[in-house]
Amino acid sequence: MENHIHTTSAAETEAVGASLAMEMTKDASLPPFIALYGDLGVGKTAFVRGFASVFCEGIAVRSPTFALVNEYRGKSKTLFHFDMYRITGEDDLYSIGYDDYLARDGICLVEWSENIPFALPDDYLKVTIEKDDATSPDSRIIHIIKESLC
């Protein structure tokens, strides 16, 4: 799986997240781990909000910046939304019970995955969101790539 999608609003970025979630409901071979990459304010939480709308209808998605992880219980899956911005090493990561979340039957969406390269699973979806037009502040390119070490 490899996609490159252009969006021009937060609503379009949310729609891309929802589209990926729909794809995951249809394709069980897609890994239940989404590693999100991108600068501050680029739309990672908007993407997660759209994704969560498919599994957890009506849930209010907020950035887990201070909590480090938010759990959203859906009808068919639970989503674990991580923010690794303040994680500085393995001790920080494992003190929040990261391994326990990975072992549960849910989907992990991890913002700031660049801070935990040592803790990514063998198979995951890499979602990179980048601003692409300085004259249009809401213009983004979203890259979705399936990564596999196998």
C-alpha positions as CSV (number, residue, x, y, z in Angstrom):
1,M,0.0,0.0,0.0
2,E,1.3,3.4,-1.0
3,N,-0.7,6.6,-1.4
4,H,0.1,10.3,-1.7
5,I,-2.9,12.5,-1.2
6,H,-3.2,16.3,-1.4
7,T,-5.6,18.0,1.0
8,T,-6.5,21.7,1.3
9,S,-8.4,21.8,4.7
10,A,-8.7,20.1,8.0
11,A,-11.9,18.5,6.9
12,E,-10.1,16.9,3.9
13,T,-7.3,15.7,6.2
14,E,-10.0,14.1,8.5
15,A,-11.6,12.5,5.4
16,V,-8.2,10.8,4.5
17,G,-8.1,9.4,8.0
18,A,-11.6,8.1,7.7
19,S,-10.8,6.6,4.4
20,L,-7.8,4.7,5.8
21,A,-10.0,3.5,8.7
22,M,-12.6,2.2,6.2
23,E,-9.8,0.4,4.3
24,M,-8.7,-1.2,7.5
25,T,-12.2,-2.5,8.2
26,K,-12.1,-4.3,4.7
27,D,-8.5,-5.5,4.7
28,A,-7.5,-7.5,7.7
29,S,-3.9,-7.7,6.4
30,L,-3.3,-4.1,7.2
31,P,-1.3,-3.7,10.5
32,P,-3.1,-2.3,13.5
33,F,-0.4,0.3,14.1
34,I,-0.3,3.7,12.4
35,A,2.9,5.7,12.9
36,L,2.3,9.4,12.3
37,Y,5.0,11.8,11.3
38,G,5.0,15.6,10.8
39,D,5.7,19.0,12.3
40,L,3.6,20.8,15.0
41,G,0.3,21.9,13.6
42,V,0.5,19.9,10.4
43,G,-2.8,17.9,11.0
44,K,-1.9,14.7,12.8
45,T,-4.7,15.0,15.3
46,A,-7.2,16.0,12.5
47,F,-6.1,12.8,10.7
48,V,-6.8,10.7,13.9
49,R,-10.1,12.5,14.4
50,G,-11.2,11.3,10.9
51,F,-9.9,7.8,11.5
52,A,-11.7,7.6,14.9
53,S,-15.0,8.7,13.4
54,V,-15.2,5.3,11.6
55,F,-14.5,3.1,14.7
56,C,-15.8,5.3,17.5
57,E,-18.6,7.4,16.1
58,G,-19.3,10.6,18.0
59,I,-16.2,10.5,20.1
60,A,-14.4,13.7,20.8
61,V,-10.7,13.2,19.8
62,R,-8.2,15.5,21.4
63,S,-4.4,15.5,21.3
64,P,-3.0,13.4,24.1
65,T,-0.1,15.8,24.6
66,F,-0.2,15.8,28.4
67,A,-1.9,12.4,29.0
68,L,0.5,10.7,26.5
69,V,-2.3,8.3,25.5
70,N,-6.1,8.5,25.0
71,E,-8.2,5.4,24.7
72,Y,-11.3,5.5,22.5
73,R,-13.6,2.5,22.8
74,G,-15.5,1.6,19.7
75,K,-18.1,-1.0,18.8
76,S,-15.6,-3.3,17.0
77,K,-12.2,-1.9,18.0
78,T,-10.5,0.2,20.7
79,L,-8.2,3.0,19.5
80,F,-5.1,4.0,21.4
81,H,-4.0,7.5,20.5
82,F,-0.4,8.3,21.6
83,D,1.5,11.5,21.6
84,M,5.3,10.8,21.8
85,Y,6.4,14.4,21.6
86,R,7.7,14.4,25.2
87,I,9.1,10.8,25.2
88,T,12.8,11.0,25.5
89,G,13.8,7.4,25.8
90,E,12.8,3.8,26.4
91,D,12.2,4.3,30.2
92,D,9.6,7.1,29.5
93,L,7.9,5.0,26.9
94,Y,7.6,1.8,28.9
95,S,6.5,3.7,32.0
96,I,3.3,4.5,30.3
97,G,2.6,0.8,29.6
98,Y,3.3,1.0,25.9
99,D,3.9,-2.8,25.6
100,D,0.6,-3.5,27.3
101,Y,-1.3,-1.3,24.7
102,L,0.5,-3.1,21.8
103,A,-0.6,-6.5,23.2
104,R,-4.3,-5.5,23.4
105,D,-6.7,-6.1,20.5
106,G,-6.9,-2.5,19.3
107,I,-5.4,-0.1,16.8
108,C,-2.5,2.2,17.9
109,L,-2.2,5.7,16.3
110,V,1.1,7.2,17.3
111,E,1.9,10.9,16.8
112,W,5.6,11.8,16.9
113,S,6.7,8.3,16.0
114,E,10.1,9.8,15.0
115,N,10.8,9.9,18.8
116,I,10.4,6.1,19.2
117,P,12.1,4.5,16.2
118,F,13.4,1.7,18.6
119,A,9.8,0.8,19.6
120,L,8.0,0.6,16.3
121,P,6.6,-2.9,15.4
122,D,7.8,-4.9,12.5
123,D,4.7,-4.1,10.4
124,Y,3.0,-0.7,10.5
125,L,1.5,2.0,8.3
126,K,3.6,5.1,8.1
127,V,1.6,8.3,7.6
128,T,3.6,11.4,6.9
129,I,1.8,14.8,6.7
130,E,3.7,17.8,5.3
131,K,2.7,21.3,4.4
132,D,3.3,21.8,0.8
133,D,2.4,25.4,-0.1
134,A,3.6,28.4,1.9
135,T,0.9,30.6,0.3
136,S,-1.9,28.2,1.4
137,P,-1.6,27.3,5.1
138,D,-4.0,24.4,4.9
139,S,-2.5,22.7,1.9
140,R,-1.0,19.3,2.8
141,I,0.5,16.2,1.2
142,I,-0.3,13.0,3.1
143,H,1.9,10.0,2.4
144,I,0.6,6.6,3.5
145,I,3.1,3.7,3.1
146,K,3.0,0.2,4.5
147,E,6.3,-0.6,6.3
148,S,7.4,-4.1,6.9
149,L,10.7,-5.5,8.3
150,C,9.7,-9.0,7.1
